[in-house]
Amino acid sequence: MSAEFEKSFSVVVGEEGYESNLQGDPGGLTIFGVSGRYYPYLVKRMMTMSRGDALAAAKDLYFNNYWKLAGCDKLSWPLCLLVFDTAVNMGEGTARNMLAAAGDDWNAFIGIRKLRYETIAKNKPKEARFLSGWLNRLANLEKVAREPLA
């Protein structure tokens, strides 16, 4: 796995944390950001694993189902980080659509994602309470994006 994936995975897992089950979150129970809504059998298995084994399972899933499917392996740093995190957070189809709109401009990508969060909060009042967290996540990603890969 590339240095870009390793760094991106570390950042995304840092944002996701180990276990989360926020009431009203459409993803439901997550382990390292792996959603029980979309991967119920894997999350159930991860609950019985050691933390290290669960992290390894998440890494494998992220690499195959998000990094590769969203085309992050063909993108340079930091755009690959932003597209990858978007794929994990919003789905790889959404990530690819945002990439098509932003082109190779990672700053434009951040703007598009911010607008998407604001639109979700406006159109889905029950999810509006997550907006500050989403924007904090985006600000953290932007900070990392401005740093060199090493």
N, C-alpha and C positions, 0 to 999 in steps of 0.2 A: 504494500500500500504506500502511496506517495506521501511526501511530507505535507502537501496541501491537505490531503484527507486527514492525516493524523492531527494536524493543528485544528482543522475545521471540526472534526469529531470532538476533540477536547473542548472546544468553545461551546458547541451545541449541547453536549452533555452537561457542561457547567450551567448552562441556561435552564436545562430541563430538570436537573437534580435527580435524586434517586427515585423517590416515590411521590406521586401526587394524585389526589382524588378530590379536586375542588368541585363543590356543588355548583351545578350550572355549566361546567366546562363540557363542551360537546365531546371531547376526547375521552371523558370518563377516567377511570383508573389508568395511570401510566407508570411504567417502570423505566427509568432513564429516557423518558419521552416516548417510549413505545406504547401506543394507545390500545387499551383493552377493547375499545370500540371497533378498531380495525384489525387488531391482531389478538383476539380473545384467547386463543389456545396458547400462543407464545407467552402472553402476559401471565396466564395461569401457571405455565411452567416456570417462568422467571421468578414467580413468588416463592417457589420451592428451592431455587438455586442459591448458592452463595452469592454475595454481592459481586465478586469478581467474575463468576460465571455468567451472571445476569448482564454485566457490563459487556462481556465478550459476545453474548448473544445479540445485544443491542448493536454493537459495532458491526457485526456481520450483517444484520438486517439493514442498518443504515447504509453500509457500503453498497450492497446489492440492490436494495429497493429504493434508495433515494439518491445517493452519490452518482451511481452509474446511470440510473434511469433518467435523472435530470440533466445528464451530460456534463456534470461537474468535472469529470476527468479530462475534458477538452477545454476547460476554462482556466484562465490564469488567476493568480492571487491578486486581489481579494474577492474578485467576482465569484469564484468557485465557493468561497465561504458563504457569501450572501445567498446564492442560489440554493446551496445545500440546506442552509438553515430554513429558508423559505419552503423548500420541499418537505422538510420534517414538520414544520409548523403549519403549513397550509396545503400541502400536497404537491407532488412533483409536476402535475399538469399546470397548476397555478404558477409554480416557479418558472416553468418553461415559457408560459405566456408573458410573465413579467420580464423575463430575459429578452424575449422577442421585442417587447415594447421599449426596453432600455438600451438594447444593443450592447456594446462592450463598455458602457459607462456605468460603473458601479455606484456613482453618486446618484445618477438618475434612477437606478434600481432601488436605492434606499427611498427616494422620493415616491416612487410608485407604490412601494410596500407601505409606506406611512399613509398614503392616501387610501389604500385598501383597508388598513386598520380603522381609519377614521370613518370610512363608509360603512364598514361592518357595525361599528358602534352606533352610528346614526340610524341604520336600518334595522338593527336587532337590539332593541333596548335592554333585553336580558343579558346581552354580552357586553354592553357598554362599560360595565364595571371592570372589565379586563383591559380596557384601553391603556391605562397608565402603565400596566405591566408590559403590554405589547410594545409600547413606545420606549420603555426602559430597555427592553431586550434589543430593540433596534438601535438605540443609542450605544449600548455595549458592543454590538456588532460593528457599528461604525468606528468606534474607538479601536477595536482590534484590527479592522480593515486598514486603518491608517498606519499600523505598525508593520515593519518588515516581517516576512514569513518566518525567518529564523527565530 
